[in-house]
Amino acid sequence: MAWVSPYIVVGALIVPRAVRLLREALEVLLESVPRGINLDDVRRHLAGVSHVVDVHDLHISQMGTGLPVLTAHVVVDDGCFHYGHAPEIAEQLRTCVATHFAVAIDHSTF
């Protein structure tokens, strides 16, 4: 049996983890959509909330590995501001993105 250098063994253990770490760092730096999240599905689901007229400028990215954040402009019925239930709608939207999808988005701004 041939002798294997310990440097080769250590390198073989380190390289796959380093590649994974670099890929995750690149995804964060490029502000890419986290894996497991489909923007179109999120947009459709938010638009389905009562009194929501339109959802645009939807952005989902990562602040760090496993920390997705969402920002979106949400247009609601004018009456929501007169009758004071716009904050309730915002809370429904926050709860929706935090619980409905496979990847929970706990940090959202509407």
Buried (B, 14 or more C-beta within 10 A) or exposed (E): EEEEEEEEEEEEEEEEEEEEEEEBEEBBEEEEBBEEBEEEEBBEBBBEBEBBEEBEEBEBBBEEEEEBBBEBEBEBBEEBEEEEBBEEBBEBBBEBBBEEBEBEBEBBEB
